Amino acid sequence: MAHEFPPIVDFTSAYRFALEAELAGADFAAAAEVIAPDETWRERLEELTCAHDDRVQKLRAAEAALGAKAPAPLNRLDGAAFATALAAEPEPTWPAAAEQMAAVEDAIAAYHEAFVASARDPLAGKARIFAKAAAQARAAAAELRAMLA
């Protein structure tokens, strides 16, 4: 489950970081699904894996659409705080895996929000993809925490 989170030096590396974050989210959900205690949890985690996979496809399509049009400058964005949660090893026990999954969703949402705030102009119409992804991740984190309660 090794993911490479590039240092964010420009728009392209920030976009790549977003893509890696979604890929990591899918991997964490799949790992948690394996140790989930019941069918309700397994179904929800499978849905999360699919949601992350769907967002990966949308991000790849958006990246291709931006192509060379994307400008290099980017307001200051540090990925280190996000990478810490996203590069961790999956928790091997339940409910720690579910708690970690909620934290991963929060980290993904926070990154997407920070990316939009730093690159609203270069993203232009594509900013809504990241805003929607952040909202979905925040909702998933809240739902996971509610299921744990």
Buried (B, 14 or more C-beta within 10 A) or exposed (E): EEBEBBEBEBBBBBBBBBBBBBBBBBBBBBBBBEBBEEEEBBEBBBBBBEBBBBBBEBBEEBBEEBEEEBEEEBEEBEBEEBBEBBBBEBBEEBBEBBBBBBBBBBBBBBBBBBBBEBBEEBBEEBBEBBBEBBEBBBEBBEBBBEEEE
